[in-house]
Amino acid sequence: MFAQKKVTTDTMLIAHSVCMCVQEQETIHTMLAAVLHMTNVQFEGEDRARVASTAALGRVAALLRVDEAALEKALLKSINVTRGEVIVRNYTCSQAYDVRDALAKVSGFSFFSMLAAQV
């Protein structure tokens, strides 16, 4: 928790020092919170993953301003359309954690790239 607070504080100091407006600083804070809270989303189940922490999922969905059910579906299933046929494959817990971590990584990278471009 201390490390998360330090990252948040340091990021907000950078945003303030480059004269970002309050709305931009709030967006930065929200995106950083979403990326950090993503690791609180936990999974359970043996052959088929399920979200074990619905409160954490709801918090991340709210921060990202996305539908909670859509986020859950993205974390738990692979959906492919081949020659008009929809193929749905459920992830195992291990795969769901990999998807969650990849989403956090890509979100964080995109966020910091956007921040660097503004500096």
PyMOL commands that set and color helices and strands:
alter all, ss='L'
color gray80, all
select helices_A, chain A and resi 2-17+22-38+54-64+68-76+93-118
alter helices_A, ss='H'
color red, helices_A
select strands_A, chain A and resi 43-44+50-51+77-82+85-90
alter strands_A, ss='S'
color yellow, strands_A
deselect
rebuild
show_as cartoon
